[in-house]
Amino acid sequence: MKVNITETVLRDANQSLIATRMPFSDFEPILEVMDQAGYHSLECWGGATFDSCLRYLDEDPWERLRKIKSKVKNTKLQMLLRGQNILGYKHYPDDVVRLFVAHAAKNGIDIFRIFDALNDFRNIEVALDEVKKQGAHAQGSICYTISPIHNIEKYVELGKQLEKMGVDSICIKDMAGILSPQVAYDLIKALKASVKVPIILHTHSTTGLGPITYMKAVEAGCDGIDTAISSFSGGTSQPATESMNYALKEMGYETSLNEKVLKEINDFFKPIKSQYVSSGQLDPFVMGTETDALVYQVPGGMLSNLIAQLKAQNALDKLDEVLVETPNVRKDLGYPPLVTPMSQMVGVQAVSNVLAGERYKNVSKEIKAYFKGEYGRTPGEVNPELQKSVLGDEKPLTVRYADTLEPLFEKTKKELGSMARSDEDVLSYIAFPQIAEKFFKNREAKETKTVSYTITRK
Ligand code: CO
């Protein structure tokens, strides 16, 4: 039996370990080698990479994608897309979602992994449809979480819904690394018995369960797993590619990975990791095994964000209290899975509840929008009194939020005028207006400098 391996070093490992700060120049020299490793796909775009390129790295994310594509000719390129949120933190109108997908496909993405933080599939429908129209691979995701209202039957139901929607494969997305080996086995078995499309499992090593969970999932018939090259594996990142490959092959599974090439890739990334450690970008904390997550169900990325938030407010000693408050906030919100943007929203609210010394003294506008239904249907019942006090006289929505939004692309394109040089620029601006504008201005300034320099030299 074949197990497909997706390498995550360029996206999820990068995001989970070093807050997505890896510039293109750091990994450019190894791309052609990575293309020879035999990976099923390279997860290299989407998630937080887009935001990070513009915000911190002064890189055009679209150009990054095109450059990766020019070097990776055999291996499929994969991205993570937040459904109606695309790569931002709010819902966008359908015209923007469609154009974003179309341009991502045109610039090189082969596999779109699409999820909605609340598993409200009305929020991934348009993206899925456009991926199919573009002739790319549409992978629908189910965000895995543990709560009194989530069980295997519910996940199987979601899997059937995805298949009906026409997905090419289904990903079980365990962003917190809390899917345990036995539950993974039962879940994959149940899904394999109910749907025909391939099942991919995505987990993290956060709690230390990751590799064991993968083995049990594969035993249950899982068709693919996500791993990170060993120097960027473990902790809040994925289990190591080489170790999983070794164990799987020993057990008689096929992976199509080439060990020699994997070693070359790891030898390349090792010193890069050391640089991030010495610069302080890689906090050794995230490399450890954090079994508290099994209790608090806080994903790795969220945990490091909570720590950063508390550090910034000189309140790191409140971490334990915040970790206790987090599941309480989650319950009030109807048990949303803790994935972007829910993880941020729940985290910020939990921190605020603890630091203010009073629960819900301050409520973010995102939480208000959530109670209004702007993020979609909540998995369980929200706290009705809290909802009432947050919304006041406003009534919650009954339709899909995007149905209330006006088309945005053409209007924005007109407004931007010559500042946007391409439709991709317009999409960057729609996703992150301020930082995209700053990026465009910097780009302009840099070019003017280069031109005048060239002229002076002549
Ligand atoms: Co992940």
Residues whose N, C-alpha, C, O or C-beta is under 5 A from the ligand:
A	BS01	CO	D12 M175
